[in-house]
Amino acid sequence: MRSPSSSLLGLFALAMINVAAIASLRDLPQMAKYGTGCIFFYLLAGLVFFFPVSLVAAELATGWPERGGVYVWVREAFGKQHGFAAVFMQWFQNLCWYPVVLTFAAASLAFAVDPQQGAARLAENKIYICTVILITYWGTTLWNFRGLKASAKLSMVGAFSGVIIPGVALIVLAVLYVAFGNASHLHPTVDGFLPDMARPGNITFAASVLLAFAGMEMTAVHVRETRNPNRAYPLAIGISASVILLAFILGALAIAVALDPDQYTLQTGVTKALDSMLSSFSVPYLGRIFAAMMALGVVGSVNSWVIGPSKGLLAAARDGMLPKWFQKTNEQGVPTRVLLIQASIVSLLCLTFTLQPTVADAYFMLSDLTIQLYLIMYMAMFTSAIRLRYKRPLTPRPFCIPFGNTGMWAVAGLGILGALACITVGFFPPTQLASQGIRPHVFVGFLTGGILTVTAIPYGIQHLFRHKKYLLPDNEEPVSERRK
């Protein structure tokens, strides 16, 4: 008989869940377009966003290890209503993100099947893209019905096959490519390290680098399923943060070495870079293997996200913020009904690809909406961390941002300012996609309408059901607190 501790996550598993969830190679092509300028953007994003998120999440997760993550933190700071709005934002933005990331999986799979003719044709075939999205997402949803341990195994496989192995190969190949006398497309200059910040439309793509770093708080829902969480959770965040930042910078530079920006699209940049370098060494067939591995890596990444935000929504449901129907779990503690609703909405979002002139249009517009929604949620998380320093000063925090409240204001305040700046930048239509049919007024209207609609939904739900018996009065303790 297995001991209870055997079902808990260890330090390595927790770190790999973070790597699988965040460090996808799909985001490298858009930053490789900036050449050495990507170093500036990655370091800037790390300073004003990635590390503030990591530090704040570590403090909140160890101080409030209750299942629910962002929902619990915002609830404790500002009340159940705003906690529900925050976790709904986190949950819903993932629904927009799944089609975006699975587009990369579909392009990688197309390259693995036919790297010559099929890859380019299928990467812009909307029916093929939608089919891959539906099969993959429903498959990972059903896999997560098996529980956290099974989910963690798939995430670890995805981290190694889709990120670590092809990522290392991409970097090593770039070094060998130049060492053997091939012409590099990357031409470092002093000016190149500081991109032109006077063109807002030009840095909209760069703002999307925040989405590449988003998600470090997601594993907080697994704190109670982790061995020695007070030590393991902050350490896992530190390990994964260092690996992710290094992989992003070196991977983007490797693509810039192999290809000019006009030689690839957002979906195909990694596979084309690998193919170019492998062909120079007369082993092009390896590119198909790496492409298949990257497709599996995306499956692992999606798998990491399927269960995480849904547990936050489950915690909100158990607090009475949703009908009891949403509280249903199976014997593994998985909120099966929430997962099925997720999969149904993702299926409907696939129609986005049929309404846009090209897959690239839908890819970017959904990606930018996802960023905006996530940044709003992060602002709620940062402000909650500051408020809890004053509202709950005596709550034990095994990991605590140093230098007292001043340190918290500095870290969380930096994150808030970074989020606000990137929300503003995100409304400037990207010049890179102007030739592909994105009209400025359509782009801004899509973002504005999407943000207002999604923000209003959780408060509308509360207003609609506030008189129903399954919603708790404002002054009643949540279910999770009464059980203690």
N, C-alpha and C positions, 0 to 999 in steps of 0.2 A: 504494500500500500504506500502510495506517495505521501510524503509529509507535506503539510501546508506550505512550507517554505520553498518546496520544489516548484510550485506554480508561480512564484514571484519572479519579477524581472531583476536581472543583475545590472551592474554598471555598464558592461559592454552592450547588452541588449538595449538598454535605454539610450545610450549614445548612438547606436546604429539606427534606432527608430528616428532620432533627430536627423541623422545624416540622410536616411532614406526619404524623410518628409521634406527636407529643405534643399539638399545639395543635388539637384538635378542638372544634367548637362544641357537641358533644353534651353536654358536662359543664356548660355554663353554666346550664341551668334549675335544677339542684339547688342551686346557689349563689345564684342570683337570688332564691330564696325568703327569703334572709336580708337582702335589701336592701343597705344600706350596710355591714352586717356582713360581707358577702362580702369587702370590702377587708381586714378584719382577718384572716380565714381565709386568703386568698391570700398576704398578706404573711408571715403566720406560717409557712405551708407553704413559701414561698420561702426564708425564713430558716433553718428547721430541717431542710429536706429538699431542695428543688430546688437551691439553690446548693451545699450540701455534696456532693450527688450529682455535680453538674457539675464541681466542682473536683477531687474524688477521681477521677472517671472520666478527666479530662484528664491527671492525673498518671500514672495506671496505664496508660492507653492509649499514651502517648508513651514510658513506661518499658519497657513490654512490648507492642510493636506486633504481636506474633505473632497470627495469626488465632485467634479463640476467645473473646476478650473476658473475661467474668466467669469462665469456666472456667479460663483461663490464670492470672488474677490469684489466685483462691482456691487453685489448684493450687500455684502458686509459694510461697504463704504457708503452707498447711496440708496439702498433699499431694493426690494424684489423687482419692482417695475423696471428700474434702469438696468438691473442685472440681467433680466430677461431680454431687454432690448440689445444689450451688449453681446450676449451669447447667440441671439438670433442673427445679429450682424455677422458674427464669426461663422455660424452655420450656413447662412445663405450665401455669403461670398464664396464659400467652398463649392456650392452648387454651380456658380459661374466659372469657377476655376477648373473643375473637372474636365469640361470639354476642351478648355485651353491646353491643359497639360497632355490630355490623351491625343490631341492632334499631333503632338511631337511623337508619341508612341506609334501612331498610325504611319507617319512619314518614315520613321526608322524601320518599321516592319516592311513597308513597301520597298525600301532600299535592300533589306535582307532577302526579299523574294526576287527582285529584279533590279539590280543596281544601275542598269543602263537606261532602258526605256521606261520600265514600269515605275521607277521611283518618282520621276518628275510628273508623270501622268497621274498616278494615284494620289500624290501629295496634294493635288488640287481637285480631286474627285470628291464631291460632297457626299455622294452615296457611300463610297468606301470609307470616308472619314467617320460618318455617322454610324456605320456598321461596327467599326472597330471600337468607337466610344461606347456603344450600347453593350456589346459583348463583354468588353473588359470591365466596365463599371458594374454591370449586374453580376459578373463572375466574382469580383472582389467583395461585393456586398454579401453574396451568399457564403463566401469563404469566411467572412468576419462573424457569421452566425456561430462559428465553432469556438469563439472566445478569444481572449487577449493573447494567450500563449501561441495559438495557431497564427494569429495576426502578426505577432512579433517575429515569428520564423520567416514569414513571407517578406516582411520588411527588411530583415537582415539579408536575405537572398537578393532582394532588389538593390540594397545599398552596395553590395559587393559587385553584382553583375552589371548594374546599370550606372554606377557612379565611380567606385574605387578602381576597378579593373580598366574599363575604357578611359576613365579620366587620366590614370597614370600612363596608359598607352598613348593617349593624345599628346601628353606633355613630353614623354620620352621620344616619340616619333618626331616632334617638332625640333627637338635638340639634334637628333640624328640627321634630320632633313637638312638643316643648315650646316652641320658638321661635314656632310658629304658633298658640300659645294652647291646645293640647290639654292636658287634665288629666293630670298625671303620677301614676302609682301609687307612685312612690318618694318617700317623705317623710323626708328626712335629719334625724336628731336626734343629739345627742351620745351618748345612751344606745344608739342604734342601731349605732354603730360598734363597741361592745363587746357581743357577744351573750351571752346568759345561759349561763354556763359551769357553772352548778350543776345542769343537767339533762343527764346523760350521754346519754340516749336522743336528745335533741334535736340533739346534735352528731355523731351517727354519720354523718349525711349529710355534714357538714363534713369528717370524717376522710377521706371518699372523695375529697376534693380532691387527696390525695396521688397517687391513681391518675392524675388529670389531668396531674400533673407527672412521672409515672414514664416512664422510657425514655431519658433522656439518655445512659446508658451503652451503649445498643444499637448506636449507630453506631461504637463502638469496633471492631467486627468488620470495618469497612471501612477501618481505618487504613492497611493495606498497599496498598489500592487508591486512595489519596488522593495527589494531588500535594503535595509539601512538607508532609507530615503534621505535623511538629513545630510548624510555625507555623499551618497551616490548621485542625487539629483543635481546639486551644483557642480560636482565634478564632471558628470556626463555633459552638462551644458558647456563647460569650459573646453572639454575635449572636442566635442562636435563643432563648436564655434570656430576653433582654430583650424580644424580640418576643412570645414566648409569655405572659410575665407581664402585659404591657400589654394584650394582646388578651383575656385571661381577665377581668381586672378590668373593663375598659370594656364588654366584651360582656355580662357578667352584669348590670351596672348598666343597660344598655340594655333588657334584657328586663324588669327590675324597673320601669322607666319605663313600658313599654307595657302590662304585664299585672299583675293581682293573682295571688298564688300559687295560688289555687283555680281559676284560669282555664286551667291547662295541666297536663300530666303531664311526667314526665322525658323521654319520647320526643318530645313535640310542642311543648315550650316555645319553641324557636327559631323554628320555622315559624309558630306562632301569633302570636308577637311581631312578626315581619316582616309577616304578613298584616294584623294590626291597624293597624300604622303605614302600610303601603302603601295600605290601604283609606281611611285618612283623607286621603290625597293623590290618591284616585281612580285609582290604578294597581294594583289588587289582582292583576292578571295577572302582574306581576313576581314575586310571591311564589312562583308555580309554577316560575319559572326559577331563583330562588335555592334552592328546595327540591331541584331536580334537581342543581344544582351542589353542594349540601351532601352529597347522596347520593354523587356522584362523589368528593367529598373524603374520605368514609369509605373508599371503595375505595382511594384513595391511601394512607390511614393504615394500613389492613390490609396493603396491599402492602408498606409499609415494614417491617412486623413479620414478615411471612411468612418472609423469608430470614434476618433477623438472628439470632434465637435458634437457628435450625437450624444455623447455622455453628458456634456454640458446642458444640452436640451433636455435630457432625461432628468437631470437634477432640478431644472426649472419646473418640469412637469410634476415632480414629487413635492415641490414647494407649492403646488397649486396654481402655477401660472399657465397651465395647459390642461385640457380635459384628461380625465383618468385614462382614457383610451391610449394616450401616449406613454403611459407608465409601464406598459407591458414589456417584460423581458423574458428571455428563454432561460433554460437551466444554467447557461454560462454567464448570465447577467448582461446579455447583449440586448439593447433596445431595438428589437427586430422591427417593430412598426415604424419607428423613426427612420431606420435604414431603408425600409421599403418606400417610404414617402420620398426620401432623398433620391433614390434611384428613379422614381417616377418623374420627379421634377427635372433631373438631369436628362432624362429621355426627351422631355419636352423642349429643353434648351438646345438640343441638337438641331432643332428647326432653325436656329440662328444661322447655321451654315447654309441653309437653303435660301435665306433672305438677303444675303450679302453677295456682291459681285464676285468676290474671291474668298477662298479660305483664309488668306492673310488678313483681309478686312475684319472678318468675324473674330479671328484669333486675337488681333490687337484690341478691338473694341471691348470684347469680353474681358481681356486681360486688364485693361485700364479701369473698367468698372470694378473688377475684383480688387484692385489695389486701393481704390478710393474707399470702398466699404471696409476693407481690412484696416486702413489707417484710422478711420473713425472709431472702430472698435479698440484699436491700440491707444487712442487718446483717452478713452474711457478707462482702460487698464492703468495707464500712467497716472491719471488724476486720482484713481482709487488708491493706488499705492501711497500717494502723498497724503490723502485724507486719512487713511488707516494709521499712519504714523501718529496722528493727533487723536483720532477717535479710539483706537485700540493700542495705546502705547505699551501696555503691559503684556500683550500677547507674545508668547515666546516665538522668536524667529531664529531657528538654528543657523540659517544663513541670513546675514543682514548687511545691506549696503553700508560701507564704512562712512565715518565722519558724521554720524547722527542725521538729524533732519536736514542739515545743510547738504550732506551728500545725497540724500534722496531727492531734494529739490533740484540739485545740479543734474543728476542722472535722468530722472523722470522729466524734468523741464526741458532738457536737451532733446529727449525723445518726442515731446509734444511739439516743440518748434520744428523739428525735422519732419514730423508728420504733416503739420500745417503747410510747410513750404512745398512738400511734394503733392499735397492735395491741390494746391494752387497751380503748380506746374502741370499737373495731369490734365487740366482743362485746355491746354494749348494743343491744337491739332498737330500731329507729327509731320514734319516735312518729308520724312523718308517714305511715308505711305501715300502722299498726295497723288502720285502717279497711278495709284491702284484704285482710285475712285472714292476715297473718303472725303466727303464734303464737310467743311468746318462746322456749319450750323447743324448738320445731322450728328456729327461727332459730339458736340457740346450738348445738344438736346438729348441724345442717348444717355450721356453721363448724368446730366441733371435729373432727368426723369427717373432713371434707375436708382439714383441715390435717394431722392425724395420718396419714391415708392417703397423701397426696402426699409428705410428708416421709419416710415409711418406704419408699416405692417404690425410690428410687435405691440405698439401702443394701441393700434386698432383692435388687435386680438384681446388685449386687456380690457378695453372699453366694451367690447362686444360681450364678453363673458364675465364681467365684474360682478353681476348679480347672481351668477350660477353658484350652486352649492359646492362645486369642486374648486373654486378659487378662494384663497384664504383672505380674511380681512387684513388690512394693513398692519394691525397691531398684534396679529397672531403669529406665534413662532412657526417657522417652517418645519416640515416633517423631519428633515435631516437633523435639526437641532433637538427636536423632542425625543429622538431615538438615543441621544447621548445619555 
